Amino acid sequence: MSDSKSALPKGFYRITVLIGLGFFTMGLMDPLYDTYVPIFLQDFVASRFLIGVIMTFDNLLALFLIPIVSNLSDNTNTRIGRRMPWILITVPLSGIFFALLPYGGLPSGSLLLIIVLIFFLNLAKQAARGPVVALMPDTIPGEFRSEANGVINTMGAIAAIVGTIVLAPLMDLQLTLPLIGQTQRRLPFIIAGLLVIVATLLLFTFVRESAAAREKRERTKLLDSLKLVFGGDDRSAMLILLSLFFWFLGYQGVLPFMGIYSREVLGVSEGLAGLSPGAVAIGYLLLAIPSGIIAHRFGRRRVIRFCLVGIVIALLLMFVHAPLVQLAGVPPQAAWMIFLFILFCFGMMWGSVITNSFPMLWQMATFSNMGIYTGLYYFFSQGAAITSPPLSGAVIDLFTIGFGGTVGLRMIFVYSAIMMAIAFLIMGRVTGGEVDSAPAEPV
């Protein structure tokens, strides 16, 4: 338990919310992308395994782009800072390609067109992610990064709620508008793309990077930082990276198929299927800030491990949900609400894990290599995102052959629970990354 009782810096919440506009853009795009791109692909591809493979394109780009661009931004020196130049170019491009994405699906698109749009969208989006995320630890002292990450993740969760609760139902809206044409399956992406561009302009207008970010400094070598993480006496950073690899294996194994599961097993429309990640986002939103405060008092590692146990329980409840509600004769609408409530609980636990894992890594970094640690986080998380959808897709196909499509889709929850349990065990060996363990302050 930490005894740190330092007061929050003046203007803490204002600057953190403004920095969170960058996270808002990612939170707006990611759930819509993860829910509906597999559905768009299903117009052209029958195999769940192949859909899973295509869904790893963005993660494959992220695996290399995020560490490289993060390191480049560490060594960028301009009048507007080291992160902002990258943000101003890549985030608006992401918004443009995101708005165009549904035009790759039916009725007007083709498999080639949607794959090209996926590639260019993720080229821009993944290049943006490292600088967007590293902007916060550049500004916030180490002991307050769990609280700050809670605020910023709340911004991302608000965006996810806007995307899934407000925009996703518009997938079913049938209108004909100037420039847009038919709105069905398109309107949420167009609105989200415009909001991404507006959020970027607000971020640039109201956020100024620290003086240190505008000063010239000795270049940080990527190899030296990697040796520090993987070759030092304290293996905590390496163990945290390994843990997050497994919990992202679990999360990314479920995420790409949640829309298909909701539609085919629970029998909801495409518009309502988007409420699945929305329920997760609401849970994430409600506990993101409190979990950072709780972790400051009781310890980040302890909070993460507790929440991983909660995630495993939620996943097992999702696995038994469909047969139990059918056996009990629960009406479809009530069964859908029960499933959303389980996802809500999952979201609370998941948000707490994410809120506190990033600050544990940043606590071990210095100002000069903050971007590299950010890049490593994404290297491992995106490595899991590349690996997991084909694996969980193969699990679906395998069990579908033996037991039918419903059982096949349900098995993703068992797969995910196993990955989360492994992450729990690895986190038990972590000793660093707490509020009072050698913080690296921004200057």
Buried (B, 14 or more C-beta within 10 A) or exposed (E): EBEEEEEBBEEBEEBBBBBBBBBBBBBBBBBBBBBBBBBBBBBBBEEBBBBBBBBBBBBBBBBEBBBBBBBBBBBBEEEBBBBBBBBBBBBBBBBBBBBBBBBBBEEEBEBEBBBBBBEBBBBBBBBBBBBBBBBBBBBBBBBBBBBBBBBBBBBBBBBBBBBBBEBBBBBBBEEEEEEEEBBBBBBBBBBBBBBBBBBBEEBBEEBBBBEBBBEEEEEBEBEEBBEBBEEEEBBBBBBBBBBBBBBBBBBBBBBBBBBBBBBBBBEBEBBBBBBBBBBBBBBBBBBBBBBBEBBBEEBBBBBBBBBBEBBBBBBBBBBEBBEEBEEEEBEEEEBBEBBBBBBBBBBBBBBBBBBBBBBBBBBBBBBBBBBBBBBBBBBBBBBBBBBBBBBBBBBBBEBBEEEEBBBBBBBBBBBBBBBBBBBBEBBEEBEBBBBBBEBBEBE
